[in-house]
């Protein structure tokens, strides 16, 4: 729903639609994976994960523990690995996708790796070679002892750093999401040999809760976002364990954490998709809503000193709504996707199938493509990847009509 003209928080929208675009579906998932996540480019070949493993008759999301796959820029796909779950392996790869460290891929799974977290396992960090040889490096235990539900990774000086959505030392007031493990989430470090250390356990208010994004490295300091926590919203108090609206924070390799910005209900709550560094400035998106917030997500800029500026507010109409996968930068222009909005949808969604957009660092937004559902894809949830002036990405649904509303796609768009 668009905020009324002149209402607090409403902004003038510099909307433009690209006159033409070159969009191509490279792969439609069906039997070997569903809900594909972010892609990573390794020497011109793309590697990715699917959250689930689908078989015939198993419905849209299906069952199973997820996969790792590879796909060429021309659409030749190969199944690389099927997760087994249970005690010895991970299950259900996290949205953060894979990272490439000197030709070895590293990633996280939301579950598997043990019997904790209500028997599902609290998640793992794993390595996998480009030929498909996989190894679990660490299995999370959850609760006050450890984190749970690891999201994504970044490598800095030979060490892996990541976040867990849950786990850590639970604060007295609790957190807005309790799920399978108490605690507001953590930041951790992990050697490539599997030695793990919790660097920071979030406390909700005032430092944030539920860090649902990977970290980024800017000149040796790590930056990230928390989806919740920060400053209590209307009608809430710290003692009641309020929901609040998220934070941007920095953290050093030794675990010294600092909150740079606390989001407010009237300026775009609930940051999503992480951060991108462009010339020493951090750019990100908010994608959530609250009872009090304007629709339907924002793009913002933040200095490493905490200076904040909202650049663009989505309306949820033809310009898109709820950017979920975060931003990427190419030649000084930011590119991203919205979960909803756009000009058409065949999946039954009344809120649109989502868009691909660009936005300048001054805040001018252009819709590059509107997803249409089956068979071309719908509801992108992952960050885009640039390979030689082509954007590659995934949609969570849409694609093959034999998979009900579609099990997702891999797509390319020339820019």
C-alpha positions in Angstrom: 0.0 0.0 0.0 1.4 3.4 -1.0 1.6 6.1 1.6 -0.8 9.0 1.0 0.7 11.9 -0.9 2.1 14.3 1.6 2.0 11.9 4.5 5.1 11.6 6.8 7.7 9.4 5.2 6.3 9.7 1.7 9.0 10.6 -0.9 9.0 11.9 -4.4 9.8 8.8 -6.6 12.2 9.2 -9.5 10.8 6.1 -11.3 11.9 5.2 -14.8 11.3 2.0 -16.7 13.9 0.6 -19.0 12.8 0.8 -22.7 14.1 -2.6 -23.4 15.9 -5.5 -21.7 17.4 -8.8 -22.5 16.0 -11.3 -20.1 16.6 -15.1 -20.4 15.7 -18.0 -18.3 18.7 -20.3 -18.2 17.2 -23.1 -16.1 13.8 -24.1 -14.6 14.1 -26.4 -11.6 12.0 -29.5 -11.3 13.5 -32.8 -10.0 16.9 -31.8 -8.6 16.3 -28.9 -6.3 13.9 -26.1 -5.5 14.1 -22.5 -4.1 17.6 -21.7 -5.5 19.7 -19.3 -3.5 22.5 -16.8 -4.5 25.1 -17.6 -7.2 28.9 -17.2 -7.1 31.1 -16.8 -10.2 34.2 -19.0 -10.3 36.2 -18.5 -13.5 33.1 -17.9 -15.6 31.1 -20.8 -14.1 28.3 -20.2 -11.6 27.8 -22.2 -8.5 24.7 -22.2 -6.3 22.6 -24.0 -3.8 18.9 -24.9 -3.5 17.2 -24.9 -0.1 15.3 -28.1 -0.9 15.5 -31.3 -3.0 12.4 -31.9 -4.9 11.0 -35.0 -6.5 7.9 -35.7 -8.5 4.7 -35.4 -6.5 6.3 -33.6 -3.6 4.7 -30.2 -4.1 6.3 -26.9 -4.7 9.0 -26.9 -2.0 9.1 -30.6 -1.8 11.2 -32.5 0.7 14.9 -33.3 1.1 18.0 -31.5 2.3 18.9 -29.3 -0.6 21.7 -29.4 -3.2 24.7 -27.7 -4.6 24.7 -27.2 -8.4 26.8 -25.6 -11.1 25.5 -23.8 -14.2 27.3 -22.2 -17.2 26.4 -18.7 -18.4 24.7 -20.5 -21.4 22.5 -22.6 -19.1 24.2 -26.0 -18.9 23.3 -27.2 -15.4 24.9 -30.0 -13.4 24.0 -31.4 -10.0 27.1 -31.3 -7.8 26.0 -32.5 -4.4 22.9 -33.7 -2.5 23.0 -32.9 1.2 22.2 -35.8 3.5 21.2 -34.0 6.7 21.2 -35.8 10.1 24.2 -35.9 12.4 27.0 -36.2 9.8 25.9 -33.7 7.2 24.2 -30.4 6.8 20.7 -29.8 5.4 18.8 -26.9 3.7 21.5 -24.4 2.5 21.2 -20.9 3.9 20.2 -17.9 1.7 23.7 -16.5 1.9 24.9 -18.9 -0.7 28.5 -19.9 -1.4 31.8 -18.0 -1.3 34.9 -18.8 -3.3 38.3 -18.9 -1.4 41.2 -19.8 -3.7 39.1 -22.2 -5.7 37.4 -23.9 -2.7 33.7 -23.1 -2.0 32.4 -22.5 1.5 28.8 -22.3 2.6 26.3 -22.8 5.5 23.2 -24.8 6.1 20.3 -23.8 8.3 19.9 -27.3 9.7 21.6 -30.7 10.0 24.9 -31.4 11.8 23.4 -32.9 14.9 20.3 -33.6 17.0 19.9 -30.2 18.6 17.3 -27.5 17.7 14.3 -29.9 18.2 16.1 -32.7 16.4 16.6 -30.9 13.2 20.2 -29.9 13.9 21.3 -26.3 14.4 23.2 -25.9 11.1 26.7 -26.3 9.7 29.5 -24.6 7.9 30.9 -26.8 5.0 33.4 -26.7 2.2 32.9 -28.2 -1.2 35.3 -28.5 -4.1 34.3 -27.5 -7.7 34.2 -31.3 -8.4 31.7 -31.9 -5.6 33.8 -33.2 -2.7 32.0 -31.9 0.4 33.2 -31.7 4.0 31.4 -30.4 7.2 33.8 -28.0 8.9 31.7 -27.2 11.9 28.3 -28.2 13.4 26.5 -25.6 15.6 25.0 -26.6 18.9 22.6 -23.8 19.5 21.5 -22.1 22.7 23.8 -20.3 25.1 26.7 -22.5 24.2 26.8 -21.6 20.5 24.9 -20.1 17.6 22.1 -21.6 15.5 20.9 -21.2 11.9 24.1 -19.8 10.2 23.3 -17.4 7.4 26.4 -16.7 5.3 30.1 -16.2 5.2 32.9 -13.8 4.3 36.6 -14.5 4.2 39.1 -12.1 5.7 42.9 -12.8 6.0 42.4 -16.5 5.7 39.6 -16.8 8.3 35.9 -17.3 7.7 33.4 -15.0 9.5 29.7 -15.4 9.6 26.5 -14.8 11.6 23.8 -17.0 13.1 20.2 -15.9 13.2 19.7 -17.5 16.6 21.7 -18.7 19.5 24.2 -17.1 21.8 23.7 -16.0 25.4 20.0 -15.2 25.8 19.4 -11.7 27.3 17.0 -11.5 30.3 14.3 -9.8 28.1 14.5 -12.5 25.4 14.3 -11.9 21.7 11.6 -11.4 19.1 12.3 -14.7 17.4 12.9 -17.7 19.6 12.5 -20.5 17.0 14.5 -23.6 17.6 17.1 -22.0 19.9 17.1 -19.2 22.4 19.3 -16.2 21.9 19.4 -13.2 19.6 22.0 -14.5 17.2 25.8 -14.3 17.0 28.9 -13.3 15.0 31.5 -16.1 14.8 34.9 -16.8 13.3 36.0 -20.1 11.8 39.3 -21.3 10.6 39.3 -23.3 7.4 40.3 -26.3 9.5 37.1 -26.0 11.6 38.1 -24.1 14.8 35.1 -21.9 15.7 34.9 -18.9 18.1 31.9 -16.8 19.1 32.9 -13.1 18.7 29.7 -11.5 19.8 26.3 -12.5 21.1 23.5 -10.0 20.3 21.3 -8.8 23.1 18.3 -7.4 21.2 18.1 -3.9 22.7 20.3 -1.9 22.2 22.6 -3.8 19.8 20.3 -5.7 17.5 18.9 -9.2 17.1 18.7 -11.9 14.4 21.5 -11.0 11.9 20.0 -12.4 8.7 22.7 -11.5 6.3 26.4 -12.1 5.5 29.1 -9.7 6.7 31.2 -7.6 4.4 34.9 -6.6 4.8 35.7 -2.9 4.4 39.4 -2.2 5.1 39.7 -4.9 7.7 36.5 -4.1 9.6 33.4 -6.2 9.2 29.9 -4.7 8.7 26.5 -6.3 8.9 22.8 -5.8 9.7 20.4 -7.3 12.2 16.8 -7.7 11.2 15.4 -6.9 14.6 16.6 -5.2 17.8 18.0 -1.8 18.3 15.5 0.8 19.6 12.1 -0.3 20.9 9.1 0.7 18.9 5.9 2.3 19.9 4.2 0.7 22.8 7.3 -1.4 23.7 9.9 -1.4 26.3 13.2 -3.1 26.8 11.9 -5.1 29.8 9.2 -6.6 27.6 11.6 -7.8 25.0 10.3 -5.5 22.3 10.4 -6.3 18.6 12.1 -3.1 17.3 13.4 -2.5 13.8 16.9 -3.6 13.2 20.5 -2.2 13.2 23.6 -1.7 11.1 26.8 -2.6 13.1 30.5 -3.0 12.7 32.7 -5.6 14.4 36.4 -6.2 14.4 38.1 -9.5 14.0 38.7 -9.6 17.8 34.9 -9.1 18.5 34.6 -5.4 19.3 31.1 -4.5 18.1 29.6 -1.0 17.5 26.1 0.0 16.4 26.2 2.5 13.6 22.5 2.9 13.0 19.2 1.9 14.6 16.3 1.8 12.3 13.0 3.5 13.2 9.4 2.5 12.4 8.7 5.6 10.2 11.9 5.5 8.1 12.0 2.0 6.7 12.3 -0.8 9.3 13.8 -4.3 9.1 17.0 -4.2 7.0 17.4 -7.1 4.6 20.0 -8.6 2.2 23.1 -7.2 3.8 25.4 -4.3 2.7 27.5 -3.4 -0.3 30.5 -1.0 -0.2 30.8 1.6 -2.9 33.6 4.0 -2.5 33.7 3.7 1.3 30.0 4.2 1.7 27.6 1.4 2.7 24.4 0.8 0.8 21.6 -1.5 1.8 17.9 -2.1 1.7 15.0 -2.4 4.1 12.3 -4.8 3.1 10.0 -5.3 6.0 6.9 -3.5 7.2 5.3 -2.9 10.5 1.9 -1.6 11.6 3.4 1.9 11.6 5.8 1.9 8.7 5.4 3.2 5.1 5.2 0.6 2.4 7.2 -1.1 0.9 10.9 -1.1 1.6 13.8 1.3 1.0 17.3 1.8 -0.4 19.6 3.6 2.0 23.2 4.9 2.3 25.3 4.8 5.5 28.7 6.2 6.2 31.1 4.1 8.3 30.7 7.0 10.8 26.9 6.3 11.0 25.6 9.1 8.8 22.4 7.8 7.4 20.3 8.8 4.3 17.2 7.2 2.8 17.7 7.3 -1.0 14.5 5.7 -2.3 11.2 4.3 -1.0 9.4 1.6 -3.0 5.6 1.9 -3.5 4.8 -1.8 -4.0 3.3 -1.0 -7.4 5.1 -1.1 -10.8 8.4 0.0 -9.2 8.5 -3.1 -7.0 8.1 -3.8 -3.3 10.1 -5.4 -0.5 13.7 -5.7 -1.7 14.9 -8.9 0.0 18.2 -10.0 -1.6 20.3 -6.9 -1.1 22.3 -4.9 -3.6 25.3 -5.4 -5.8 27.4 -2.8 -7.5 28.6 -2.6 -11.1 30.4 0.5 -12.5 29.1 2.6 -9.7 25.4 1.7 -10.2 23.5 -0.5 -7.7 21.4 -3.4 -8.8 18.9 -5.4 -6.9 15.6 -7.2 -6.9 12.2 -6.9 -5.2 10.2 -9.8 -3.9 6.9 -8.3 -5.0 5.6 -5.6 -7.2 6.0 -5.1 -10.9 3.5 -5.2 -13.7 2.3 -8.8 -14.0 2.1 -12.1 -12.2 0.7 -15.6 -13.1 1.4 -17.4 -9.8 -1.8 -16.2 -8.1 -0.1 -13.4 -6.1 -2.0 -10.2 -6.1 1.1 -8.2 -5.0 3.1 -8.9 -8.1 5.9 -11.3 -8.9 8.8 -8.9 -8.3 11.3 -6.9 -10.3 14.9 -6.3 -11.2 15.9 -2.7 -10.6 18.9 -0.3 -10.7 19.3 2.7 -8.5 22.0 5.3 -8.7 23.9 6.4 -5.6 21.8 9.6 -5.7 18.6 7.7 -5.6 17.2 7.5 -9.1 15.5 4.1 -9.6 14.9 2.3 -12.9 12.9 -0.9 -13.3 14.8 -3.2 -15.6 12.4 -6.2 -15.6 9.1 -7.3 -14.1 8.8 -11.0 -13.4 5.7 -12.7 -14.8 5.5 -16.0 -12.9 5.2 -19.3 -14.7 7.2 -20.0 -16.8 9.7 -17.1 -16.5 10.2 -16.9 -12.8 8.8 -15.1 -9.7 9.8 -13.7 -6.3 13.6 -13.3 -6.4 15.2 -13.5 -2.9 18.9 -13.6 -3.6 21.7 -11.1 -4.4 22.5 -10.7 -8.1 25.9 -11.6 -9.7 27.6 -9.7 -12.5 29.5 -11.6 -15.2 30.7 -9.5 -18.1 27.9 -7.0 -18.0 25.2 -9.7 -17.5 23.3 -10.0 -14.3 22.7 -13.5 -13.1 20.2 -14.4 -10.4 17.6 -16.8 -9.2 13.9 -16.8 -8.4 12.4 -18.8 -5.6 9.3 -19.8 -7.5 8.1 -19.7 -11.1 9.6 -21.6 -14.0 8.5 -25.1 -14.8 4.6 -25.4 -14.8 4.9 -29.1 -13.9 6.1 -27.9 -10.4 2.8 -26.3 -9.5 3.7 -22.6 -9.2 7.3 -23.4 -10.2 10.3 -24.6 -8.2 12.4 -21.5 -9.2 14.7 -20.4 -12.0 18.2 -19.2 -12.9 18.0 -16.2 -15.1 20.3 -13.7 -16.9 19.7 -10.0 -17.8 22.0 -8.0 -20.0 22.8 -4.5 -18.7 
